[in-house]
Structures are given as C-alpha cells and as structure tokens.
C-alpha cells in the first residue's frame, strides 16, 4: 500500500498535463523520459489531465507498480503552473500532496469550494 506518511517517500508532481488514457507503461515512460527520474522504490509520480479534474499516481513498491486514479465529481484540482525556467516537475512533501488531493489551495492554505469535510 502507498503510505503518504512514509519518511523516505519521494513525490514528483508532473507540472504539464498528461493524457489520462495512459496506463502503467505510458506513465512509466513519462516518469523516466520526460521527468528524468527512475522508477525506484519509494518514488511516487503524480500526473494530471488538461482540465485538472483527474489525477493519477504511479508508485513502485519494489515488487511492482501501483496505479491509482481520482476523478473529481465537481471542481478542479489546484495545480502549480510550469515555471518560466522550463521546470517539468516539482518535488513535494507527503503532507503537501495530501493537502493537494484533499482540495487545499497550497498557495493560500484554503479549501477549494468543491471540497466538503465530513461532519
């Protein structure tokens, strides 16, 4: 299982949108060729679609690949823009990824309007 609290977990966020029809092979190729990272143990790769309504997580646990997907029913993920320097990826702390998935705007620390916390 993917544990976001794992202290050695390295998280790479692809800043450019990806084709969400890609599966294990396509996303592995994006991670290695486009982002320049190897599919090593404890490396998690995060991809988003053009409309910012779906994300895919690719994780290698040492024995095989995990692929997880989240599709929003309403709203959009707040996604960092590609920098002027041409940066293709951003390294995140596990806590920042959890906030991003949970609908928090990392720039202002506010929940996005679509996110509803359980009461």
Buried (B, 14 or more C-beta within 10 A) or exposed (E): EEEBEEEEBBBBBBBBBBEBEBEEEBBBEBBEEBBEBEBEEBBBBBBBBEEBBBBBBBBBEEEEBEEEEEEBEEEBBBBEEBEEEEEBBBEBEBEBBBBBBEBBBBEEEEBBEEBEEEE
